[in-house]
Amino acid sequence: MSIDPETGRLADVPFLPSPHCDARPEGMLPDLIVVHGITLPPGAFGGPWIDDLFMGRLDPSRHPYFASIVHLRVSAHLLIRRDGAVTQYVPFHLRAWHAGVSSFAGRQRCNDFSIGIELEGTDDAPYAEAQYASLTRVIAALQQAYPSLRAMTGHEDIAPGRKTDPGPGFDWARLEQALAPHHWAAAAAKGWASGARLAIMST
């Protein structure tokens, strides 16, 4: 898996360009990965609804829940489905609208400096093995393309009390083990005390 530095896109994955993005602040490079969990409607896997939400074309007549979120203008850089399939919506050099009101290490507006990765899943159910495999490959590719990356966290950590994803169903220790060859480790080993779950260690 590789990233084209000119386009900010993963090679060989579907790209659905979301209108819900804009430029990062001048000179800002991504240094944080934010892991999310999402299902639409809540608790249901499959279907086109996550794509439709991020593309701004969600039809509120298709499910009662959709009427409560159709006004949202949100996106993520990537979605990883239950079978590990990856879809990209926003080039990595642009700002996706995934974090909302948020703070990390005393810095507000995490969208400015983060890459948002959505996993199809719920807070309290285990995520799929194929998702961890794809996420590991994605993070390794991002690390190669963006040496500025230094930490990883969950949406719940940057918006506590407002968000709960990816929740206890996400196994951070499992991801840490998978990423160990790429020099990621538990944030505590790096001395982070600001909401990071994993941090990149010196090579």
N, C-alpha and C positions, 0 to 999 in steps of 0.2 A: 504494500500500500504506500502510495507516495502523493505528495502535494505539489501542484504546479505553482511555482512562486509568482508567476506572472498573473494568474487568475485567482489565486487563493483557494483553489478547489482540489478536492480529492480526485485522483484519477480513477476512472472506471466505476464510478457510482452515479446513480441518477441525481441530476441537479434540477430542482424546482425553484426558480428564483422568486423569493418572497419579496413583496413590496415593503415589508416591515423591517427595514434596516436603514442605516445611514453611515456616514463617515465617522471613524473614531476621532477623538481630539488629535490635533496635529502633533505628529511625532510619537503618538502613543502606540506601543506594541503590546500584544497580549501577553500577560504573565501569569494568568490564573485560568484554570479549567473548572467550570461549574457543571456538576452532574445533576440532572433532573430526572424525574419520573412523570410519565403522563399516560393516561388512557382517555379515549373519547368514544362514546359516553363513559363516565367514570366506571371503572371495573371491567370494561369490555375491550377485548383485544381484536385487532384486525380492522378492516374497513378503511375508507379514505379520509376519515374525519380529521385526523391530526394534520394531514397534508392540507386539507381545506381550511383549517383554522390558520395555519401559518401562511397560507396563500391569500387570506382575506376573502374566501369564497364560501364560508360555512353557511349552509342552508338551515335556518332555524326551524323550518317545518319538518325536518327529518327526525328530530328527537326533542322531547320537551326540555331537556337540559340545555340544548344549544341556544335557546332564546336568552339564557342568562349570560352567555359568553360571546355572542355574535358581535358585540360591540368592541371586543378586545382587539388590540393591534399588537400581536405578539409573534415571535419567531424564535428559532434556535439556529445555530449553525448546522447541527446535524440531528437526525433521529436514527436510533438503532432499534429495529423491530425485534420481536421475540425470536425470530429465526436468525438474527444476526445481520439482516439486510440493512444497509446504510443508505440514507437519503440526505443530501445536502440542500440547504435552503439559502444560506447566506455565505458568501466568500469570507474566509477567515480574517482578511485584512479589514473587513467592514464590521460595524457594530450591529449585532443582532439584538432584538428586544426581548430578552429572556429572563433577566434577573429582577426587573422592577426596582422598587425601593429596596436598597440593599447596601451592605457595608462589609468590607473585608480589611482586616489589619488597619482599621482606622480610616480607610479610604471609602468614600461614598461612591454611588453610581457604578456598580460593578460591571455594567454593560460596557463601560468605556474601555476596560482593560482585560476583559475575560472572553473566553470561548465557551459557549453554551452547548452542551450535549444532552439531548433528551433520550431517555430509555423508555420504551413502551413497557409500562409496568405500574404497579400500585405500591403504596408505602409498605404494606404488611405481607406481601406475597413474594417469594423468592424470584429474583430475576433469572433469566435463562442462561445456561452455559454458553450458548452461541453469542449472547450479548456480551458476556465478559471477554470472549475471544475477540470479537470485533472491536470492543472498546480498547482492549490492549493494543491492537494493531493501529487503531486510530491515534491513540496517545503517543505511541512510538513515532508515527509519521509526523505528528504535530511537533514533537520534541526536536526532530531533525530540521523541520522547516522554520521553527520559531525557538531559537535558543533562549529567548527572553522568558519562556515559561519556567515557573519555579514552584508553583503550588497547585493543589487541587482540593476542592471542597464540594459540599452538597448545597443545593438550594436552601435547605432548611438551616444551614449554618450562616448564610449571608442575609437571610430574612427570617430570623427566629420569631416565632409567634404568629407569623403570617403565612409561612410555607412549611410543609412537613416532608417534602420529597428530597431525595429518593427514599427516605424512610428506613426503618429497621430491616426491610426486606433486601436492602442492598448490602453486600458483603465487602466492606472496605479492606478487610484483611486478605480476602481472596484476590482482590485487585492488586494490593501491595505485593503479594507473592508473585503474581504474573508479571508485574512491572519491575521486579528486583533486578533483572538483567539490564534494564534501562535506567538504573540508578535512582529509582523512586523508593521512598521508605516512609514509614509512619512519621507524621509531622513532629511528634514528640521527640524523635531522635534528632531532629534538626533544631529543636528549641523553639518551634512555633507555638504560640499560645494565643493565636488570633483567629481561630476558626478553620485553619487548614486541617485537612484529613491526611493528605500525603504531600510530601515536599521532595523536590529533586535534590539529590545529594551531589557533592562535588565528584567529578570523574577523575 
